């Protein structure tokens, strides 16, 4: 028999587990509530990976515990599960710049965002979800989307929704501030509960990028978090078909050339961001990202700032590694000269984009 548990009243979670002799998750140092409650002790935990697990309580209490954990760590939601005493689930969460990366694992379940829960919420977000192991269904605004493994979907927590996780709860969920999404998608509200094909086109690229994210990576990002979130926003706009069609084609192409020229001119600056380039050009960051994404409408192929910057840096590295005049420079110095202060990251990018390490490229020329 399936059992439904409703979102608890404020304060219920901590009080309930104090009453049965179990510490609430944040008393073990797990909760992300610190980032929203302002509690001094918890605020120091903002940069950590926070974890909730039903292993903390006996089987008979796990569904109640999980609903409380979801409500404290995510939003107020109701949960139904047919797993009974075998129910188990974990939630890991870590911030990445303005967004939060959440990894959910566990038993099959259905999740409901209700009117009562919406009314009780102090915070609201968009969520971009990707599930790779099995098909599932999401419902919002009267639309029902059946999602295949690898597909992605956007939902808005200010409106009713349902998730039917039919085989497991293995899901990567990105919590996106509403203002952040609105800067990338001018009609984001119309894009909810629509399947983003994770197997082809820009949807496939977006899915691949999402699947590289994890709370562990978010806690120690390999590049500045802003570059990663810019890449995510650009890919989301591309996957949902948003360029800058409202701008005249010639003006749009000219702006795109200006952005790419400025990126080439400044590529050697370590930590260069889209914000810095946009500021230098006297345009908005949103305008920068949308003109790059809009290249697909002009026949030039849409791109993102992070992709364009990496391409320029790899072109410059290939040129220096292929020029004998630069042989006196070490590999780390070459990387620094193209804006990559981390030598190991430089080596990984060369292997991925140029097909060989910097040392191999240099030796190949000498041989």
VORO-917550 format. One record per atom (N, C-alpha, C): y, x, z; residue in one letter. Coordinates in steps of 0.001 Angstrom, whole numbers, padded with zeros to 6 digits, always signed. Example, Ala and Ser with C-alpha at 12.3 -4.5 7.8 and 13.67 -1.06 7.14 Angstrom:
<atoms>
-005690+013190+007800A-004500+012300+007800A-003300+013200+007800A-002250+012850+007080S-001060+013670+007140S+000030+012900+007870S
</atoms>
This chain:
<atoms>
-001193+000837+000000X+000000+000000+000000X+001246+000875+000000X+002245+000524-000816X+003487+001280-000862X+004376+000897+000314X+005039+001878+000875X+005920+001655+002027X+007337+002017+001627X+008294+001150+001994X+009699+001416+001687X+010430+001746+002977X+011241+002793+002907X+012100+003155+004024X+013544+003116+003558X+014404+002469+004334X+015804+002331+003972X+016621+003493+004513X+017761+003714+003875X+018677+004735+004358X+019063+004427+005793X+019014+005411+006691X+019305+005151+008101X+020794+004962+008332X+021094+004350+009463X+022490+004247+009866X+022993+005635+010241X+024303+005830+010192X+024895+007121+010518X+024431+007572+011891X+023973+008812+011967X+023538+009381+013232X+022096+009072+013581X+021430+008202+012839X+020056+007803+013154X+019108+008980+013114X+019271+009862+012113X+018290+010919+011884X+018180+011836+013094X+019321+012334+013562X+019300+013239+014702X+018805+012510+015948X+019289+011280+016152X+018896+010548+017333X+017420+010208+017350X+016880+009838+016188X+015473+009469+016103X+014577+010638+016482X+014867+011805+015922X+013974+012932+016172X+014196+013539+017541X+015382+013373+018123X+015559+013775+019510X+014695+012887+020400X+014595+011596+020036X+013833+010657+020846X+012340+010891+020802X+011825+011466+019713X+010378+011670+019619X+010000+013115+019884X+010982+013920+020318X+010660+015288+020696X+010712+016277+019567X+011331+015923+018423X+011463+016843+017292X+012929+017125+017046X+013250+018381+016800X+014629+018731+016471X+014967+018235+015081X+016195+017761+014919X+016662+017415+013574X+016769+018686+012758X+016738+018590+011402X+016689+019783+010567X+017811+020767+010841X+019053+020269+011041X+020141+021219+011215X+020009+021983+012529X+019262+021440+013518X+019057+022164+014762X+018118+023340+014553X+017367+023338+013431X+016550+024487+013081X+017298+025424+012138X+018499+025072+011755X+019253+025896+010819X+018970+025569+009371X+018523+024352+009076X+018164+024019+007705X+019257+023249+006964X+020140+022564+007640X+020911+021514+006974X+022094+022009+006175X+022354+021332+005040X+023552+021564+004256X+024696+020687+004740X+024464+019913+005778X+025506+019033+006280X+026738+019824+006684X+026569+021119+006990X+027697+021941+007409X+028836+021880+006423X+028514+021904+005126X+029557+021956+004112X+030356+020672+004058X+029852+019580+004694X+030551+018306+004611X+031028+017816+005971X+030476+018347+007055X+030832+017818+008356X+031954+018579+009019X+032158+019848+008629X+033207+020640+009228X+032814+021211+010579X+031581+021064+011029X+031160+021603+012308X+031219+023117+012254X+031838+023710+013265X+032056+025154+013252X+030785+025958+013124X+029776+025636+013935X+028551+026419+013896X+027875+026321+012540X+027849+025114+011966X+027165+024911+010706X+027944+025487+009542X+029253+025564+009653X+030061+026068+008546X+029691+027498+008195X+029193+028246+009168X+028812+029634+008913X+027564+029729+008049X+026857+028596+007829X+025611+028608+007076X+025807+028239+005614X+027075+028087+005174X+027350+027532+003848X+026665+028280+002727X+026568+029610+002845X+026079+030391+001723X+024558+030546+001731X+023887+030037+002746X+022441+030205+002851X+021709+029156+002028X+020422+029394+001847X+019543+028353+001298X+019140+027460+002459X+019348+026161+002306X+019025+025219+003374X+017770+024449+002974X+016916+024209+003948X+015595+023668+003641X+015214+022563+004615X+014672+021489+004045X+014085+020401+004816X+012613+020295+004405X+011724+020032+005349X+010307+019879+005021X+009666+018860+005944X+008828+017998+005364X+008109+017021+006184X+007045+017686+007040X+006785+018969+006816X+005844+019689+007680X+006334+019741+009124X+007627+019420+009315X+008205+019505+010663X+007715+018399+011591X+007086+017343+011015X+006720+016196+011849X+005284+015768+011539X+004667+014972+012404X+003318+014466+012151X+003283+013573+010911X+002113+013423+010281X+002008+012626+009046X+002579+011223+009148X+002377+010550+010273X+002841+009169+010399X+004359+009050+010357X+005084+010150+010611X+006545+010101+010670X+007206+010720+009433X+006383+011176+008488X+006951+011975+007401X+007863+011192+006466X+007513+009957+006134X+008375+009206+005217X+009721+008911+005865X+009705+008518+007155X+010973+008312+007864X+011790+009596+007894X+011119+010679+008190X+011809+011976+008232X+012419+012307+006872X+011664+012059+005811X+012136+012413+004471X+013353+011583+004065X+013339+010300+004381X+014499+009474+004071X+015726+010006+004809X+015550+010367+006071X+016657+010934+006820X+017132+012241+006242X+016189+013086+005816X+016561+014373+005212X+017316+014164+003903X+016831+013241+003076X+017508+012948+001803X+018926+012453+002070X+019070+011591+003055X+020389+011030+003335X+021338+012075+003894X+020846+012967+004712X+021713+013998+005271X+021981+015106+004263X+020993+015434+003444X+021154+016532+002508X+021709+016139+001161X+021418+014914+000716X+021910+014407-000565X+022930+013302-000309X+022437+012083-000396X+023223+010862-000271X+022378+009814+000429X+023013+008715+000829X+022265+007611+001406X+021441+006939+000315X+020126+006951+000479X+019212+006351-000494X+018005+005785+000226X+017339+004831-000406X+016072+004301+000083X+014942+004938-000703X+013781+005057-000066X+012624+005700-000695X+011387+004841-000481X+010595+004686-001527X+009300+004016-001464X+008219+005004-001879X+007091+004979-001188X+005965+005832-001578X+004652+005146-001248X+003682+005347-002129X+002338+004819-001910X+001401+005880-001338X+001958+007052-001008X+001103+008161-000574X+000595+007997+000843X+001213+007131+001635X+000757+006904+002991X+000811+008161+003842X-000255+008395+004611X-000305+009537+005507X-000338+010877+004813X-000635+010885+003511X-000667+012153+002782X+000699+012540+002211X+001709+011708+002465X+003043+011979+001921X+003555+013325+002423X+004147+014087+001508X+004746+015377+001868X+005862+015681+000887X+006906+016349+001357X+008024+016682+000475X+008881+017770+001105X+009557+018536+000242X+010513+019539+000700X+011766+019465-000168X+012877+019861+000397X+014149+019950-000314X+014778+021286+000031X+015106+022084-000986X+015845+023325-000817X+017171+023202-001547X+018231+023738-000957X+019569+023520-001498X+020440+024742-001270X+021276+025074-002286X+022217+026183-002144X+023402+025946-003069X+024616+026285-002624X+025796+026125-003478X+025856+027204-004551X+026420+026843-005706X+026685+027785-006791X+028079+027470-007309X+029077+028173-006811X+030442+027823-007167X+030742+026400-006767X+031257+025570-007674X+031620+024195-007310X+030435+023233-007267X+029261+023655-007744X+028109+022754-007796X+027106+023138-006719X+026061+022329-006578X+024976+022626-005642X+023656+022506-006395X+022791+023497-006202X+021486+023502-006843X+020447+023023-005825X+019750+021942-006145X+018747+021355-005258X+017382+021381-005940X+016371+021817-005218X+014996+021805-005710X+014171+020892-004812X+013610+019826-005402X+012783+018876-004654X+011341+019052-005083X+010450+019063-004124X+009005+019100-004400X+008325+018093-003487X+007219+017504-003976X+006497+016615-003087X+005760+015491-003779X+005361+014524-002981X+004538+013404-003434X+005319+012448-004334X+004563+011659-005110X+005175+010617-005940X+005969+009670-005062X+007102+009192-005603X+007958+008299-004828X+008938+007603-005760X+009554+006562-005264X+010649+005894-005971X+011874+005963-005075X+013024+006254-005691X+014269+006440-004950X+015285+005421-005448X+016008+004795-004519X+016944+003725-004865X+018314+004007-004247X+019337+003962-005073X+020721+004014-004601X+021211+002574-004563X+021444+002035-003362X+021742+000624-003184X+023238+000393-002942X+023657-000867-003036X+025056-001208-002758X+025430-000833-001323X+024517-001086-000402X+024803-000752+000993X+024995+000753+001158X+024143+001532+000491X+024256+002984+000587X+025560+003490-000031X+025928+002902-001175X+027183+003300-001834X+028365+003005-000917X+028335+001851-000263X+029441+001467+000622X+029558+002405+001815X+028442+002976+002253X+028447+003858+003414X+028803+005300+003064X+028759+005659+001805X+028932+007057+001410X+030386+007505+001531X+030564+008670+002107X+031887+009294+002160X+032124+010205+000964X+031053+010619+000299X+031151+011546-000826X+030320+010997-001989X+030789+011258-003200X+030046+010838-004382X+030066+011941-005428X+029028+011977-006241X+028845+013045-007219X+028140+012483-008449X+028178+013257-009521X+027214+013094-010596X+026024+014002-010269X+024849+013607-010755X+023669+014457-010625X+023053+014655-012004X+022766+015894-012319X+022072+016243-013553X+020669+016664-013148X+019671+015907-013602X+018298+016116-013146X+017406+016545-014294X+016465+017427-013979X+015482+017891-014956X+014143+018036-014248X+013127+017427-014822X+011773+017459-014254X+010838+018009-015323X+010052+019009-014985X+009287+019716-016014X+007792+019436-015999X+007264+018812-014941X+005806+018733-014829X+005212+017411-015296X+006017+016341-015366X+005461+015037-015725X+006581+014077-016128X+006183+012990-016785X+007155+011983-017203X+007634+011172-015999X+008839+010635-016105X+009395+009792-015053X+010424+008854-015660X+010955+007949-014844X+011875+006928-015342X+013111+006882-014451X+014270+006774-015079X+015509+006547-014336X+016191+005299-014871X+016869+004583-013986X+017543+003332-014341X+018957+003371-013776X+019953+003078-014609X+021333+002911-014151X+022094+002085-015176X+022995+001246-014681X+023833+000399-015546X+023008-000445-016508X+021850-000901-016047X+021019-001749-016885X+020245-001001-017945X+020404+000322-018008X+019652+001141-018968X+018479+001806-018266X+017356+001820-018928X+016165+002485-018413X+015779+003593-019383X+015673+004799-018882X+015331+005941-019729X+014008+006533-019264X+013053+006598-020188X+011791+007271-019896X+011942+008726-020314X+011755+009607-019355X+012017+011022-019563X+010711+011797-019611X+010595+012652-020603X+009432+013504-020753X+009668+014839-020039X+008613+015593-019769X+008804+016886-019116X+009815+017752-019872X+010789+018280-019138X+011824+019115-019742X+013084+018373-020117X+013022+017035-020221X+014227+016263-020521X+015184+016317-019329X+016452+016017-019595X+017461+015957-018543X+018160+014610-018598X+018820+014255-017496X+019545+012989-017447X+020687+013123-016444X+021779+012430-016720X+022950+012420-015848X+023043+011058-015168X+023306+011038-013856X+023524+009781-013138X+024775+009914-012267X+025348+008769-011917X+026583+008693-011140X+026269+008018-009813X+026526+008709-008698X+026161+008152-007394X+027066+007009-006961X+028128+006749-007704X+029009+005619-007365X+028463+004298-007871X+027343+004357-008584X+026740+003146-009148X+025256+003083-008776X+024709+001891-008814X+023290+001716-008490X+022423+002533-009437X+021368+003121-008903X+020378+003761-009773X+019008+003730-009113X+018002+004003-009930X+016615+004100-009455X+015958+005292-010127X+015153+006039-009371X+014296+007092-009927X+012853+006703-009621X+012019+006662-010644X+010603+006385-010450X+009833+007649-010795X+009524+008417-009756X+008822+009693-009892X+007336+009382-009751X+006684+009173-010874X+005396+008496-010894X+004226+009371-010475X+004337+010682-010683X+003219+011570-010359X+003564+012585-009280X+004793+013051-009274X+005232+013995-008259X+006749+013944-008193X+007296+014592-007175X+008756+014630-007031X+009335+015965-007467X+008587+016770-008199X+009049+018107-008607X+010252+017978-009535X+011441+018178-009010X+012663+017943-009782X+013736+018952-009393X+014458+019439-010389X+015661+020232-010143X+016846+019294-010302X+017660+019182-009273X+018793+018250-009257X+020069+019036-008996X+021006+018969-009936X+022278+019669-009793X+023348+018672-009357X+023943+018925-008218X+025007+018077-007697X+026334+018543-008282X+026996+017672-009028X+028198+018028-009777X+029380+017200-009281X+030461+017827-008822X+031634+017055-008414X+032136+016168-009556X+032591+014981-009230X+033014+014054-010283X+034170+014624-011107X+035112+015305-010447X+036246+015869-011188X+035787+016964-012141X+034775+017730-011727X+034239+018801-012577X+033604+018195-013827X+032812+017145-013665X+032171+016508-014814X+033221+015869-015718X+034194+015209-015124X+035222+014548-015929X+036027+015547-016755X+036114+016796-016304X+036820+017812-017075X+036037+018230-018309X+034721+018050-018264X+033875+018415-019411X+033570+017223-020311X+033443+016048-019712X+033043+014855-020464X+034075+013770-020244X+034943+013507-021197X+035992+012504-020994X+035450+011100-020796X+034232+010837-021242X+033636+009513-021066X+032301+009637-020342X+032295+010438-019269X+031041+010713-018555X+030354+009439-018087X+031145+008440-017674X+030548+007202-017196X+029699+006489-018222X+029968+006737-019496X+029186+006113-020562X+027940+006910-020922X+027784+008082-020317X+026673+008966-020693X+025531+008935-019687X+025649+008119-018634X+024620+008109-017598X+023358+007412-018090X+022241+007790-017485X+020929+007191-017786X+020600+007238-019265X+021002+008297-019921X+020644+008510-021329X+019813+009789-021417X+018680+009676-022055X+017779+010823-022163X+018432+011951-022957X+018429+013141-022388X+018843+014357-023092X+017562+015077-023486X+017271+015103-024764X+016023+015676-025274X+015939+017151-024903X+014977+017494-024077X+014827+018868-023622X+014021+019750-024542X+013649+019231-025723X+012783+019991-026619X+013487+020471-027881X+014696+019997-028141X+015329+020361-029406X+016846+020352-029266X+017513+020996-030230X+018961+020996-030281X+019598+021556-029022X+020843+021145-028783X+021548+021618-027595X+020913+021095-026322X+020230+019950-026386X+019513+019475-025214X+018440+020449-024778X+017757+021061-025748X+016751+022058-025422X+017364+023290-024785X+018542+023698-025284X+019231+024855-024698X+019676+024529-023271X+020226+023322-023080X+020645+022907-021741X+019460+022875-020785X+018355+022303-021227X+017165+022231-020374X+016689+023627-019991X+016661+024534-020964X+016238+025899-020662X+017145+026556-019647X+018443+026306-019755X+019392+026892-018806X+019189+026304-017411X+019054+024987-017327X+018862+024341-016025X+017622+024899-015336X+016560+025091-016121X+015295+025537-015524X+015346+026980-015033X+016374+027716-015409X+016552+029065-014873X+017265+029048-013520X+017855+027912-013179X+018568+027809-011910X+017593+027483-010777X+017919+027947-009609X+017134+027659-008408X+018025+027935-007206X+017690+027372-006050X+018470+027709-004849X+018465+029208-004566X+017340+029868-004842X+017267+031306-004609X+018243+032059-005505X+018276+031686-006791X+019208+032344-007699X+020650+032017-007326X+020901+030754-006924X+022257+030355-006561X+022771+031141-005361X+021882+031495-004458X+022305+032237-003268X+022652+033690-003593X+022111+034201-004720X+022409+035570-005154X+022549+035591-006673X+023607+034999-007217X+023737+034885-008677X+023856+036252-009344X+023209+036434-010499X+023227+037733-011184X+024572+038044-011830X+025372+037038-012091X+026718+037181-012644X+027620+036257-011831X+028952+036368-011968X+029821+035470-011197X+029443+034006-011375X+029444+033278-010263X+029045+031866-010305X+029874+031079-011309X+031124+031442-011484X+031990+030706-012397X+031507+030814-013837X+030951+031978-014203X+030405+032110-015551X+029215+031184-015759X+028369+031083-014740X+027189+030227-014847X+027581+028754-014919X+028532+028338-014094X+028909+026926-014113X+029706+026585-015374X+030483+027543-015891X+031140+027314-017184X+030105+027116-018286X+029060+027957-018254X+027998+027828-019250X+027330+026465-019149X+027072+026039-017927X+026444+024731-017714X+027324+023614-018264X+028615+023649-017955X+029510+022601-018431X+029603+022565-019946X+029686+023749-020572X+029748+023795-022024X+028490+023259-022676X+027340+023623-022120X+026074+023133-022676X+025916+021631-022466X+026382+021132-021331X+026313+019691-021088X+027155+018940-022122X+028351+019460-022403X+029204+018829-023412X+028556+018879-024787X+027940+020012-025128X+027273+020131-026426X+026065+019203-026523X+025282+019141-025448X+024071+018322-025473X+024391+016843-025608X+025533+016437-025058X+025925+015033-025145X+026857+014761-026315X+027032+015774-027199X+027744+015560-028449X+029232+015537-028344X+029809+016201-027328X+031251+016160-027153X+031897+017428-027663X+032688+017286-028733X+033545+018370-029171X+034975+017989-028872X+035856+018201-029824X+037254+017811-029639X+037696+017033-030867X+036947+015998-031199X+037166+015288-032447X+038529+014604-032505X+039172+014420-031317X+040459+013766-031363X+041560+014703-031839X+041297+016003-031923X+042306+016950-032377X+042186+017136-033873X+043291+017437-034582X+043210+017706-036011X+042298+018886-036266X+041476+018797-037329X+040492+019836-037602X+041102+021213-037748X+042202+021331-038472X+042799+022641-038694X+043307+023225-037382X+043969+022420-036545X+044469+022896-035270X+043357+023301-034341X+042271+022560-034359X+041130+022871-033522X+040524+024211-033919X+040348+024436-035203X+039771+025695-035676X+040680+026871-035331X+041995+026663-035441X+042935+027736-035117X+042870+028079-033636X+042771+027075-032793X+042672+027322-031354X+041372+028048-031033X+040300+027651-031699X+039016+028322-031471X+039109+029797-031839X+039782+030117-032952X+039936+031518-033336X+040751+032281-032299X+041805+031639-031776X+042603+032295-030744X+041774+032599-029500X+040937+031650-029098X+040099+031854-027909X+039118+032995-028144X+038469+033003-029306X+037496+034055-029594X+038173+035421-029734X+039364+035439-030332X+040102+036706-030445X+040471+037244-029066X+040946+036366-028197X+041315+036794-026843X+040093+037276-026070X+038960+036624-026283X+037729+037048-025616X+037322+038440-026081X+037436+038704-027380X+037127+040037-027894X+038078+041083-027315X+039359+040743-027252X+040344+041698-026756X+040134+042030-025276X+039624+041073-024497X+039522+041254-023047X+038096+041417-022550X+037138+041590-023468X+035735+041604-023058X+035409+042724-022083X+036185+043797-022071X+035888+044945-021209X+036300+044723-019760X+036961+043604-019465X+037362+043320-018092X+036153+042811-017292X+035729+043544-016272X+034607+043054-015453X+034949+041701-014825X+034013+040787-014834X+034231+039480-014216X+035168+038575-014982X+035371+038858-016274X+036256+038007-017072X+035735+036573-017073X+036635+035622-016852X+036247+034207-016799X+037029+033390-017824X+036519+032203-018089X+037217+031289-018994X+038586+030921-018439X+038685+030809-017119X+039967+030479-016492X+041022+031523-016828X+040630+032809-016743X+041576+033885-017018X+042005+033890-018485X+041062+033672-019400X+041400+033646-020827X+042301+032467-021138X+041967+031293-020597X+042796+030112-020843X+044210+030319-020319X+044319+030901-019122X+045642+031149-018552X+046438+032089-019440X+045779+033124-019957X+046459+034073-020824X+046949+033452-022126X+046248+032432-022586X+046629+031757-023830X+047583+030591-023606X+047804+030256-022343X+048685+029135-022050X+048077+027789-022366X+046747+027683-022266X+046066+026412-022506X+045245+026055-021272X+044755+024839-021222X+043923+024432-020093X+042508+024984-020265X+041842+025175-019148X+040450+025621-019218X+039595+024571-019931X+039888+023309-019672X+039141+022250-020350X+039328+022350-021861X+040569+022609-022302X+040819+022750-023733X+040070+023915-024333X+039986+025016-023596X+039235+026181-024077X+037771+025821-024310X+037148+025230-023304X+035726+024912-023429X+035467+023887-024532X+036345+022916-024653X+036099+021862-025635X+036314+022367-027061X+037250+023306-027240X+037430+023821-028606X+036243+024676-029018X+035654+025413-028077X+034459+026194-028409X+033286+025269-028715X+033103+024241-027896X+032018+023289-028145X+032226+022554-029455X+033491+022326-029828X+033795+021560-031031X+033559+022295-032314X+033203+023582-032264X+032935+024327-033489X+031836+023726-034324X+030915+022998-033679X+029815+022385-034434X+030326+021318-035392X+031485+020716-035075X+032042+019692-035955X+032751+020311-037153X+033159+021584-037025X+033848+022269-038118X+032896+023077-038981X+031596+023004-038677X+030615+023767-039439X+030468+025202-038987X+031171+025580-037890X+031083+026950-037406X+029991+027132-036366X+029454+026066-035843X+028466+026154-034781X+029140+026173-033428X+028839+025185-032580X+029416+025149-031249X+028869+026272-030392X+029638+026687-029416X+029202+027731-028503X+029840+027490-027150X+029557+028360-026210X+030165+028311-024889X+030884+029622-024643X+031766+029634-023636X+032504+030856-023344X+031555+031978-022946X+030589+031691-022090X+029671+032735-021635X+028869+033318-022802X+028433+032464-023717X+027679+032939-024882X+028544+033815-025771X+029773+033373-026012X+030678+034159-026864X+031009+035497-026232X+031266+035514-024928X+031595+036762-024234X+030417+037731-024268X+029223+037230-024017X+028050+038106-024054X+027841+038683-025439X+028028+037876-026479X+027858+038360-027853X+028831+039496-028161X+030083+039344-027758X+031082+040394-027997X+030705+041662-027245X+030292+041511-026005X+029921+042679-025206X+028718+043400-025794X+027752+042658-026288X+026578+043304-026871X+026923+043996-028199X+027817+043415-028970X+028265+044070-030201X+028942+045401-029887X+029796+045397-028862X+030489+046629-028482X+029502+047665-027951X+028521+047235-027168X+027522+048170-026642X+026696+048771-027772X+026272+047945-028733X+025500+048453-029859X+026304+049518-030626X+027589+049247-030816X+028425+050205-031547X+028513+051538-030809X+028738+051513-029495X+028872+052760-028735X+027552+053508-028633X+026467+052780-028459X+025158+053441-028364X+024735+054035-029701X+025278+053506-030780X+024947+054028-032098X+025896+055098-032596X+026859+055494-031781X+027871+056474-032173X+027687+057743-031355X+027436+058875-032022X+027178+060137-031335X+028331+060569-030445X+029535+060142-030746X+030677+060537-029932X+030585+060017-028505X+029772+058985-028275X+029643+058400-026939X+028411+058901-026190X+027706+059890-026761X+026486+060378-026114X+026765+061045-024776X+027991+061521-024577X+028318+062165-023306X+028431+061149-022166X+028511+059868-022499X+028626+058834-021484X+027244+058357-021047X+027067+058175-019757X+025818+057623-019255X+025699+056142-019579X+024495+055616-019384X+024249+054199-019681X+025128+053299-018827X+025267+053644-017543X+026088+052811-016660X+027541+052792-017119X+028041+053928-017617X+029422+053989-018084X+029607+053142-019341X+028620+053161-020232X+028695+052295-021418X+028783+050842-020970X+027927+050460-020024X+027954+049093-019517X+029304+048731-018925X+029871+049672-018154X+031166+049402-017542X+032242+049212-018605X+032153+049989-019680X+033165+049898-020737X+033094+048581-021516X+031979+047882-021424X+031914+046565-022066X+032029+045433-021037X+032478+045779-019825X+032751+044756-018824X+031610+044409-017910X+030538+045208-017917X+029365+044916-017093X+029222+046006-016038X+029691+045700-014832X+029720+046699-013774X+028338+046971-013180X+027412+046041-013349X+026048+046197-012821X+025170+046781-013921X+024746+048034-013729X+023977+048726-014769X+022658+048021-015065X+021986+047512-014031X+020685+046857-014268X+020870+045580-015072X+021965+044856-014814X+022246+043647-015594X+022542+044014-017046X+023256+045104-017258X+023541+045587-018609X+022249+045884-019363X+021313+046550-018698X+020030+046878-019332X+019276+045605-019705X+019275+044614-018798X+018557+043364-019084X+019174+042635-020269X+020500+042600-020339X+021151+041926-021456X+020851+042622-022777X+020859+043943-022772X+020538+044679-024003X+019119+044375-024464X+018200+044359-023539X+016812+044078-023907X+016683+042667-024492X+017414+041716-023878X+017317+040323-024322X+018018+040091-025657X+019203+040681-025834X+020013+040361-027009X+019908+041391-028133X+019590+042638-027794X+019502+043683-028813X+018076+044132-029068X+017141+043620-028279X+015734+043920-028517X+015248+045226-027943X+016084+045951-027221X+015684+047232-026643X+016651+047584-025524X+016241+048487-024650X+017137+048946-023598X+018199+049867-024198X+019295+050121-023486X+020306+051052-023999X+019734+052429-024302X+018874+052917-023419X+018259+054229-023656X+017405+054237-024909X+016652+053170-025130X+015812+053091-026327X+016660+053031-027591X+017773+052289-027528X+018649+052216-028693X+019251+053583-029016X+019641+054305-027996X+020220+055636-028214X+019172+056604-028735X+017994+056604-028153X+016932+057512-028607X+016498+057182-030029X+016493+055882-030369X+016119+055504-031723X+017066+056083-032754X+018339+056162-032412X+019295+056777-033344X+019060+058275-033453X+018779+058919-032327X+018592+060367-032324X+017316+060768-033057X+016323+059877-033043X+015069+060184-033735X+015168+059878-035222X
</atoms>
